[in-house]
Amino acid sequence: MSDVNQFSLFGLDLSLLHRRVRLGVLQLLWGEEAGLKDWLCPKVHYYQLEDLHHSEVIAEGADPRIIEVVLPESQALATSMTLPISAEIFLEEAVSAQVQAHSPFPLNETRWGSKVVARTVDSLVVEIVLVSRVTADELMREATQAAGPRASFGLSAFGLSTYVPLLNYRGSAIRERYFDNLRQFGLRALGGVCGMIFLSLVPVMWTAQTAQQYEELLAETEQRSRDVVRLRSSLVEAQEQFAEAKQFFAAQPDYRPWLHKLAGATADSVYLNRLSLNNSTLTVTGLAVNAADYQATLAESELFADVSAPSAFTLDNRSGRERFTLTMEIQGGMRD
């Protein structure tokens, strides 16, 4: 059974993940394809050692340009190598092995630099320059004396087709200026993004504030309308009760006019004890000096018809009058 790397996930070797991340960051910052370096990095000016003695601006230390001192071609060796594109994560190890294999100096006495000059889908071409440590240190001392202690510069050598900076003699000015520009660009971009986010949030905040105001206004309106709703409910209930009462009394006849007419046809000597109306039938119970005369009076009037006594008249000994009960039909019903 073949051994499985403990840092392997779905066939991907995770032990090389940090190298791929580091390579991606370097390509983004310094690669020609990304374009950040060409856009934000200041232009590098290359000088021969003898040119530094004639540059008054550099001597004063006030030139904002990035300076690289170039070794004479006779003092540097140049070579190149082609690597598979997948081996770029091991570029430093490959360059170190190439230097160790081709350097005429001991490894600890060798200074070198490398630069990717060509890249295809499958491979990349790297140029390498070699120089003796003693030669590089001597050139740096002479350049420092010529440019002054305030000047900041690096050391480069011309390879097969372009300038290649030496690894241990890179000037800090180019990196500081580049990262300062990159920082300012990042701050501007961050400010622009924050501004866009703020502008996009303004309508949301305005809408939320307006919605909150509407909610407060709705709650206040509901609070005020509770009494109105309660009063309206009471009015609706009273209206329903009135409609029911009106419907109930609409079927009932108006008895008051007929009672007045009956009272008008009744003499003062007649006392009525009880009156009962059932539709158009009137029943009267009372006392009279002569009940028959009272019956005749009602029968002769045009108000009543079918005046009859359902029971005989009796004498009330206490009052000395006749007790009677008479029933009669109201003329024309109760329509009048």
Secondary structure, DSSP 4 states (H G I P E B T S, - for coil): -----TTEETTEEGGGHHHHHHHHHHHHHH-TTT-HHHHHSPPEEEE-HHHHTT-HHHHHT---SEEEEEPPGGG-EEEEEEEEGGGGGGHHHHHHHHHHHH-SS-GGGEEEEEEEEEE-SSEEEEEEEEEEHHHHHHHHHHHHHHH-TT--EEEEEE-SSSEEE-GGG--HHHHHHHHHHHHHHHHHHHHHHHHHHHHHHHHHHHHHHHHHHHHHHHHHHHHHHHHHHHHHHHHHHHHHHHHHHHHHHHTS---HHHHHHHHHHS-TT-EEEEEEEETTEEEEEEEES-HHHHHHHHHHSSSEEEEE-SS--EEETTTTEEEEEEEEEETTTT--
